[in-house]
Each structure stands twice: as structure tokens, then as C-alpha cells.
Amino acid sequence: MARKTIKHVAERASVSIGTVSKVLNGDPTVKARLREQVLAACGELEYRPNQVAASLRRQHSKSIGILVPDVSNTFYAELVGLIEDCVTKSGYSTIITFGGENPEKMQGRIRSLMDRDVDGAIISPSFNGSELLIPENGNSFPIVVVDRISAQDSFPTVATDNVGATRAGTDYLLSIGHRNIAMVSNSPEIYNSFERIEGYKARMAEAGVEPDLVIVGMSEADAESGVTKLLQRSNPPSAIFTADHLITKGAVRSLQKNGVRMPHDISLLAFDDVDWLSLVEPGISAIRQPTGQLAETAWYQLQQVIQGNSNGNTKSRLPADLVVRGSTASATIKNLKATGTQ
């Protein structure tokens, strides 16, 4: 008979794999009812965690995996490079792989990394695929989730303070007179995007201004199309706040094609400060994520897990910086009149 896995336990108990993992690791935050369901399922299935695999794992291979959705995204390309620098300086080697936006593909990449006997992995999941990160033999495989955390990760996580960053960006636009501020974002199902949206909406609400949230798809082309529709409104916004790097690229392309000048016709503030934002004319104001600190913290946390010095509950949030360039300026009298502001 095939050995029962954590996935079988989750199905029998009608809970998530993450909940089973928490119960097996003695997490006190799990509700008593769910704990009883999981333990009962373990008994019925005669499930036993694979301690042999966990023991073998302690014979470190001095290599780790790095898994991100897509290295063509400049933010992830930079993050992967910085993580690799940290890892190699510590005498480890790396295996870099990509999961796209497909959680099942991502899970397959995790298994592939495990087959290569890496000591652990730093991962930015596809959408909210964190629960799928738990391999079928339990959660003995060390994982740190970076950037794309979820609401309730059972792993150590490292991310930018997304809420604080978008609050600060929105506050800056409000402080220079803008009231008709549109945020253009990809799917709010991605938790870091959800947090950025929440920070923007909270600050707009505090200012007594109606938020203008525009949800586009995951690609640069989707962003370009969404911003073009925004510009075609009878009362377009005086400022646009883009929620990630690919959306910024699509927005800039749309502004250029439609002859909209920054900041004369519209101000643009971007989330993610990548190299090209300072090379265009005018330079684009941006929220700069602490990419170097994200990489260093993720690697430090993974080392702690590998060495058995972490309980797996470390959650790190790092502050971002606002970089002001020429793409943002005070709202013009024309903009203010259009939004009804006196």
C-alpha cells in the first residue's frame, strides 16, 4: 500500500494542507476543532511524517533553489541576482527556476528542486500558491517566501511593507494637490497587490476622497489597454499610481501613444523603482522597494531554518522609500477645476 501523505490527510480532514502542517508542527493558533479533525484523519489513515527524509535532509548539500514567477520582470531579475550574490558569498551554489503564474507548475518546480537535493528554497509563488509549496512528504523541506506572501503563510516570509508604501505614495500625491488619483493594479488575488490597494484606499478614505481603482490583467499589454481606457474618460485622473513594474511599462507606453505629457497633463507615480525609470525623460517618480534587504533577509531566514534555529514563524516587513522625479508635479488649475476642488 502506498504511503499516505500530508495531502491525503488534508483531504480526509477537509482542511488545507497548510492547516495539517500547522497541527503536525504544534502551531497553537489552530482552532481546537480543526486540530481534532486533522489528528483523527491521521489516525484513520495511519499517517506518519517521513522522518527519514527529514534526517537525510540535514546532510546539507550546500545548494539552494530560487523560484520566482518570471525573470523577465525586472524586479524579479534584480531580486534573484541579489539573492544569488548573498548565497554564493556564503559558500552555497544555486539552482534558479521559474514557475510562471501557474501554481501547479510551481509545485512541480518545487519537487524538481527537492529531487536535486537542495538544502532549501527561496520562493516567490504564483498568485497565492503558498499552501501548494508544502511538499507531499510534509513541510520538512526548508522554504522562505519572499515578496508574494499570502495572508496566512505557514513559512517564514519576507516582504515590503506594501500597505505603508502605498499609503506614503498616495499621501505624497494628495500633498501636491491631486484629488482625482487612479490606482492601476493587477489581480487583487495576489496578496501583495491586495495590500497595495488597501494602503491606497485607506489613505484616500482618510482624505475624504473617492478612490479610483482600475484592475487590469497581468501583462504589460493589459496595463496599456487599461490606461488607454482611463485616458479616454470624459474626466481622466490628474495622477496615476501604478502598482507594479509591468503596469508602469504599459502605462508609459499608453501615455506616449496618446500624446499625454508627464507631468503637464498627468502625473505618474510607480511602485517598483527599476533602472529605466531614471533614464526616461522626465524621470518617473517611484516607490523603491528595499530589494537588497529583501534578498539578505530571505537568505538569513533560510539559513536559520536549514540549521534548525527557526520555528518557521518569522514574518519580516521592510519599509520602502519614495523617490521623487519629474513625472509628478502639483495638480494644475485645470486639473483642480475638473475634479471640482476649490
N, C-alpha and C positions, 0 to 999 in steps of 0.2 A: 504493500500500500504506500502510495506517495506520501511523503512527509507533509503535514499540514503547515501552512504558512500564516503569517500575520494577516494576509488578505482574506484567507478563509475564516479566520476568527472575526474579522470586521463584518464579513457578510453574514455570518451566523448570528452575531450580536446586533446587527442592523445599526452599526455605527461606522464612523470613518476610520481609516487606517491610523490617522493621527491620534484619535481617541484611544485606540488599542495600545498604541505606542506609549502614550502618557500613563495608562494604567499599569503597563508592564514595567515602567520605569519609576513607579511610585509617585507620580505627579499628584500633589494634594488638591489641585484645582479641579480635578474631575469630579462631577457630581456622583453621589453615592449610588444612585440608581443605575447610571451608566457603568460605573465600576463593577457593580454586581452582574450586569448583563455581560460584560467582557469576561469576567472571571468564570461565569457559568459556561460561556461559549468555549473558553479554553479547556474547561473540564470535559465538556461533551466531545470535543474534538481531540482530546489528549494532546493538546498543543504544548510544545516545549521550545523556547527560544534556542536558536542554534549557537550554543556557547562555544563549540569547536571553532566555528568560523570567526567568532569574536576573538578567541585566543590566538588563532593564526594571524589575525589582522594586527596584533600587537608586534609582530615581527616586521618592523617598518621597512618599506621598500624605498624610502626617501624619494618618493614621487607623489604628486597630487594631480587631480584633474581640475580643469577650469571649464565651466559650461555656461555659455550665455546664449541668448536667443539668436543674435545676428551680429557678426563683427563688422558688417558694412555700415552699421550705425556707429558714428564717430565716437559717441560716448562709450559704447562697449569696447570699441577698439582701444581707446585710451585706457580704460579700466583694466582690460586684460593685460596690456603691456605693463602697467604699473604693478599688477599682482605678480606677474611673471618675474619682474625685477626683484620684488621682495622675496619670492620663493627661491630664486637661484642664488641670491645672496646668503641664504640660509643653508645652502648645500643641497637643495632639492631640485629635481627636474619636474617638468610639467607636461601634461597632455591636454591640449586645448581642443574643444569640440563645441558644436553649435546645435541647438535644439529647435530653432525656428519658433513659431508660435503654436506648436503642436505638443500638448502635454504628454501624449503617448510616445511621440518621437523622443521627447526629452527623457522620459523614463527609460527608453531603450538605450539612450546615451549613458545614463547612469549605470545600467547593468554592464555596458561595454567597459566603462571605466573600472568597475569592480573586477571584471574579468582580467583586466590588465594589472590587478593587484596594487592599485594606487592606495596610499595611506588614507586619503580622504579627498574631498572636493569642495571648491568654492563655486557656488551656483547662483545664477540669476534665472529664475524659472520662466517658463512660458505661461502667460496670463497668471492666474492664481493656482499654479500647479504644485504648490509646496507639499500638499499631502501625498502627491504621487512620487515625491522624492524619497519616501520611505521605501527602501528596497524590500523585496518579498521575504527576505530572511530576517526581518526585524530592522531596527534602527541602529544596529551596531556599527554601521558604516558612518564615519565622521563626515558631517556636512555642515557648512556655514552658508546661509542665504544672504546674498548681497543685493542691494538696490530694490529688486522686486520682491519685497517681503509680502506676506499676507496678513490678514487681521489677527490670526492666531497661529503663528508658526510654532512647531514643536522643536525647532532647531535654533541655534544661535543666529542672530540676524544683525546685519549692519546696513544702515540706510541713512540718507539725508533726512533732515527734519523737513519733510515736504510741506506740512501744514504751515510751519513757521516761515518757510521760504516764500511761499505764495502769498501769505499774509503781508510779508515785507514788500514784495513786489507790487501788490495791489495798493498798499499804503503809499508807496512812492508815486504811483500814477495818480492817486487821489490828491496827494500833496501838491502836485503841479497843475491841478485844476481839472483833471479829467473826471467825468462822471459817467459817460457812455463808454464803458470799458467792456470789451468782449474777451472772454477766455476761450481759446480754441484748444480742445483736448482730444486725445484718442479715447479708447474704451475705458469707462469708469470701472469696468470689471477688473482692470489691473489696479492693484491696491495703491501703488504709489501715485498713479493718475487720480484715483479717487481722493487721496489725501490732498493732492494739489488743488483739486476742485474745491474741496471742503475749506481749505485755507482762503482761497479767493472768495467763496461765497460768504464766509464768516466775516471777512473784513468789509465786504460790500454792504452786508446787513448792518454792521456797526455804524457805517457811514450813512445809513438810511437810503442807499441806492440800490435799485433793482439789478441783480446780476444778469448777465447776458452770456449764458454758457452755450457754446457751439460744439457738438460732438461730431467728429469726423472719424474716418477709418484709421487703419494702422499704417498706411503708406504715405509717402510724400505726395503722390498724385491725389489721394483722398483729401489731404490737407489743402492742396492748391485749389481743388474744386470747392471745398467748403468755404475757404476765404474769399474766393471769387463771388460766391453767392452772398456772402456777408457784405462785400463792397457794393453789390447791386441793390441793396436795400434803399428805400427812399430816405432813410435816416441812418447811414452807416455809423459805426462807432468812431470815436475820436482816437481811441487807443485799442490795440490788440495785445493780449498776453498769450503767447503760445506755450503749451505745456510740456513740450519736449523738442529734441533736436530735429527729428524728421518733420514735425509740424512746422517748425521755423523755416526749414528749407522750402516747404510747399508754400508757406505764406509769402516769403520773399519773392518766389517765382511769380505768384499771383499778383503781388503789388507791382512788379516790374512789367508784366504783360499788360496790366490795366493802366499803366502810366500814373500810378499813385506814388507820390513822393513822401519819403520819410525825412524829417518829422513834419514837413509843411502841411501835408494832407492828413497824415495819420501817424501816430506814434506806435512803435513796435518794441515790446519787451519780450525776451525769450527766456525760457527755462532751459538750462544747459549752456554753458559758455565754452564753445569749441573754437578752434583756431580761426576758422574762416570768418567768424563774426567780427573780428577786429580788423579784417583785411578788406572788407567791402566798404563802400562809401555811400552813406555815412556808416560808421561802425555801429553795430547793433547792441543795445543795452541788454544785459543778461543776468540771470541768476547763475552764479558759479557754484557748482557742486564741489565739495571737498574730495575730489577723485583720489588724490594721493592718500588722504587719511582713510577713505573707504577701503582702498587696497591694503594699506598697512594694518588696519583694524581687523579686516576679514582674515588676513593671514595669521595674525596674532591669535585670534579666536580659534582658528582651525588647529593651530599648534597646540593650544590648550586642550582641545577635545581629543586630539590624537594622543597626547601624553596623559590623558585621564585626569586633567586638572580642572575640568569644567563640568558643571551639572547640566549643560546644554540649554540653560535658560537665559543666557546673556543676550540682552537686546540693546544695541548701540544706535543712537541717533546723533548725527553730526550736523552742526549749523552750516548754512550756505551763506555766500556773500552776494551782495548786489553790486554789479559793475555798470556804471552809467556811461553811455557813449552817445553818439549823435543821433541815434534813431528815435530818441524820446525827447520831447520838449513840452513846455507849458501849453495847455489847451488854448487854441486861438479863440478870438471873439466869435468867429464864425461857428466853431465847434460848440462853444458855450450856448450860443443862441439856439443852435439846432437841438440841443438837449433840454432846452427850457431853463437852464441855470442862469440866475441873475448875478 
